Amino acid sequence: MPKRKTSSRRWLREHERDAYVRKARGEGYRSRAAYKLKQIDRRDRLLRPGMTVVDLGSSPGGWSQVVRERLGTRGTVIAVDILGMPSLAGVTFIQGDFTDPDILRAVRGAAAGGVDLVLSDMAPNMSGMRAVDQPRMMHLSECALAFAEQALKPGGDLLLKVFHGEGFDDFLRVLRARFARVAVRKPDASRDRSSETYVLARGLVYSGVQMG
């Protein structure tokens, strides 16, 4: 227990000194993760006015803020999380487990005309044991892909967080069979020591999953 408390204190000190944490507070973003999406969008031009975008695992709302800003007054932003999220102007929030078919139906109902882009910055509750956390993350990624296949329009895009490790290469092969183009991104706002990376899959061409 003392070791765990020491690790928590160390994390808090690093968090408070983090440049992106300070920048997020200064610029009014709900999380430092907002800059990961901003950096990927700057490179890949993901977000355009008029789009319909779904943000999975949205709480506390940093990515939804960025999407709403980039879409301006045109387009639809739908945030989904099993946790609550304080309201954001111009963002429709649906609370629930995104793997629940009822949540998929609710998203479809809110996304008149279909979804152009699914985003996922989700990660499982971390145990600190790689042998446990990696399979959990890969399962979460597979669930996000299954959701995206059912929600996206043909030609739609998916951006999601994954961890490098066992199952990563196999997951990329699955994505390449489903989408026209797949790229791996590591934005500067990702912490260097983190195994997280982002996979951008563009142009849905094949959906092999039925969720109901």
VMD Tcl script that draws the C-alpha trace (Angstrom):
set ca {
  {0.00 0.00 0.00}
  {2.74 2.57 0.80}
  {4.31 1.82 -2.61}
  {0.96 2.43 -4.31}
  {0.56 5.75 -2.48}
  {4.07 6.78 -3.53}
  {3.27 5.97 -7.16}
  {0.04 7.96 -6.95}
  {1.83 10.98 -5.51}
  {4.49 10.76 -8.22}
  {1.80 10.60 -10.93}
  {0.03 13.64 -9.45}
  {3.25 15.65 -9.38}
  {4.01 14.76 -13.01}
  {0.41 15.49 -14.00}
  {0.50 18.95 -12.44}
  {3.77 19.77 -14.22}
  {2.59 18.44 -17.59}
  {2.64 21.18 -20.24}
  {-0.50 19.88 -21.95}
  {-2.41 19.74 -18.67}
  {-1.57 23.39 -18.07}
  {-2.39 24.31 -21.65}
  {-5.76 22.56 -21.44}
  {-6.66 24.47 -18.30}
  {-5.59 27.74 -19.86}
  {-7.53 27.17 -23.07}
  {-10.65 25.70 -21.45}
  {-10.39 22.09 -22.56}
  {-11.66 19.38 -20.25}
  {-8.61 17.15 -20.72}
  {-5.09 17.18 -22.12}
  {-6.27 14.51 -24.56}
  {-7.85 17.29 -26.62}
  {-4.40 18.04 -28.04}
  {-3.92 14.49 -29.26}
  {-6.98 14.82 -31.47}
  {-6.04 18.35 -32.55}
  {-2.58 17.15 -33.63}
  {-3.93 14.15 -35.55}
  {-6.57 16.32 -37.20}
  {-3.96 18.88 -38.21}
  {-1.99 16.14 -39.98}
  {-4.83 14.10 -41.45}
  {-7.67 16.61 -41.86}
  {-10.24 14.38 -40.19}
  {-12.80 16.95 -39.17}
  {-14.86 19.02 -41.60}
  {-18.01 21.12 -41.21}
  {-21.17 19.17 -41.94}
  {-19.91 15.82 -40.66}
  {-21.64 13.52 -38.19}
  {-19.11 12.33 -35.60}
  {-19.49 9.85 -32.73}
  {-17.10 10.11 -29.76}
  {-17.00 6.80 -27.86}
  {-15.91 6.90 -24.23}
  {-16.32 10.65 -24.39}
  {-16.19 11.67 -20.72}
  {-15.02 14.22 -19.60}
  {-15.51 15.66 -23.09}
  {-12.15 16.94 -24.35}
  {-12.43 15.27 -27.75}
  {-16.07 16.31 -28.14}
  {-15.03 19.91 -27.52}
  {-12.45 19.74 -30.30}
  {-14.92 18.15 -32.72}
  {-17.59 20.74 -32.01}
  {-15.09 23.55 -32.56}
  {-13.87 22.13 -35.86}
  {-17.37 21.46 -37.21}
  {-18.49 24.97 -36.36}
  {-22.24 25.49 -36.67}
  {-22.64 22.68 -39.19}
  {-22.61 18.98 -38.39}
  {-23.59 16.65 -35.56}
  {-21.55 15.54 -32.55}
  {-22.74 12.52 -30.57}
  {-20.88 11.62 -27.37}
  {-21.30 8.20 -25.75}
  {-20.04 7.06 -22.37}
  {-21.09 4.67 -19.63}
  {-20.14 7.46 -17.22}
  {-21.93 10.76 -16.99}
  {-20.57 13.81 -18.78}
  {-21.32 17.48 -18.08}
  {-23.30 18.95 -20.95}
  {-21.58 20.63 -23.89}
  {-23.32 23.07 -26.19}
  {-23.97 21.47 -29.56}
  {-23.16 17.94 -28.38}
  {-25.75 15.18 -27.97}
  {-24.76 12.94 -25.05}
  {-25.98 9.34 -24.79}
  {-25.16 7.60 -21.53}
  {-24.69 3.85 -21.64}
  {-22.48 0.95 -22.70}
  {-21.67 1.38 -26.39}
  {-21.68 -2.41 -26.86}
  {-25.39 -2.47 -25.94}
  {-27.51 -2.71 -29.13}
  {-29.92 -0.16 -27.61}
  {-27.10 2.40 -27.54}
  {-26.26 1.68 -31.18}
  {-29.91 2.26 -32.05}
  {-29.92 5.51 -30.07}
  {-26.84 6.69 -31.97}
  {-28.42 5.79 -35.29}
  {-31.52 7.73 -34.26}
  {-29.44 10.81 -33.44}
  {-27.32 10.52 -36.58}
  {-29.73 11.41 -39.35}
  {-28.11 10.31 -42.59}
  {-25.46 8.12 -40.94}
  {-22.08 8.58 -39.28}
  {-18.99 9.89 -41.05}
  {-16.41 9.34 -38.30}
  {-16.17 7.27 -35.11}
  {-13.60 8.32 -32.51}
  {-12.40 6.31 -29.53}
  {-9.90 7.45 -26.93}
  {-11.03 4.71 -24.56}
  {-8.79 2.56 -22.40}
  {-9.69 -0.13 -19.87}
  {-9.29 0.32 -16.14}
  {-5.57 -0.28 -15.74}
  {-4.21 -2.91 -13.38}
  {-0.56 -2.06 -14.01}
  {0.04 -5.62 -15.24}
  {0.73 -5.72 -18.97}
  {-0.41 -9.34 -19.26}
  {-3.84 -8.21 -18.04}
  {-4.09 -4.72 -19.53}
  {-3.05 -5.57 -23.10}
  {-5.78 -8.20 -23.71}
  {-8.36 -5.86 -22.15}
  {-7.30 -3.06 -24.48}
  {-7.39 -5.26 -27.55}
  {-10.88 -6.47 -26.62}
  {-12.03 -2.87 -26.19}
  {-10.54 -1.99 -29.58}
  {-12.33 -4.90 -31.23}
  {-15.61 -3.74 -29.66}
  {-15.03 -0.21 -30.95}
  {-14.41 -1.59 -34.43}
  {-17.60 -3.68 -34.27}
  {-19.56 -0.56 -33.29}
  {-17.98 1.50 -36.06}
  {-18.78 -1.10 -38.70}
  {-22.45 -0.84 -37.81}
  {-22.62 2.94 -37.34}
  {-20.48 4.27 -40.19}
  {-21.62 5.14 -43.67}
  {-19.79 3.31 -46.46}
  {-16.51 5.18 -46.85}
  {-16.57 6.37 -43.23}
  {-13.53 6.67 -40.96}
  {-12.43 5.34 -37.56}
  {-9.79 6.73 -35.21}
  {-9.08 4.77 -32.06}
  {-6.51 4.35 -29.35}
  {-4.70 1.03 -29.03}
  {-1.69 -0.27 -27.11}
  {1.36 -1.73 -28.81}
  {1.78 -5.33 -27.79}
  {0.30 -8.76 -28.33}
  {-2.60 -8.67 -30.77}
  {-1.72 -5.26 -32.25}
  {-0.47 -6.55 -35.62}
  {-3.40 -8.93 -35.98}
  {-5.79 -6.05 -35.27}
  {-4.13 -3.95 -37.98}
  {-4.63 -6.79 -40.46}
  {-8.34 -6.89 -39.62}
  {-8.62 -3.13 -40.12}
  {-6.85 -3.34 -43.47}
  {-9.43 -5.88 -44.61}
  {-12.26 -3.54 -43.61}
  {-10.94 -0.12 -44.66}
  {-9.25 1.30 -47.73}
  {-6.34 2.90 -45.84}
  {-4.88 2.34 -42.36}
  {-2.20 4.46 -40.68}
  {-0.62 4.53 -37.22}
  {-0.19 7.85 -35.42}
  {1.67 8.86 -32.23}
  {0.81 12.51 -31.53}
  {3.28 14.64 -29.58}
  {0.71 15.02 -26.80}
  {0.96 11.28 -26.04}
  {3.34 10.71 -23.15}
  {6.62 9.19 -24.30}
  {6.54 6.32 -21.84}
  {2.99 5.34 -22.78}
  {2.42 2.36 -25.07}
  {-0.66 4.06 -26.46}
  {-0.85 4.83 -30.14}
  {-3.68 5.76 -32.48}
  {-4.85 3.88 -35.51}
  {-6.60 5.80 -38.25}
  {-8.70 3.66 -40.60}
  {-10.21 5.52 -43.56}
  {-12.79 4.50 -46.11}
  {-14.93 1.66 -44.71}
  {-15.30 -0.87 -47.51}
  {-16.47 -3.99 -45.71}
  {-18.45 -4.71 -42.57}
  {-18.18 -8.23 -41.23}
  {-20.00 -7.79 -37.90}
  {-23.68 -7.64 -37.03}
  {-24.64 -6.13 -33.67}
  {-28.39 -5.88 -34.13}
}
mol new
graphics top color blue
foreach p $ca { graphics top sphere $p radius 0.5 }
foreach p [lrange $ca 0 end-1] q [lrange $ca 1 end] { graphics top cylinder $p $q radius 0.2 }
display resetview
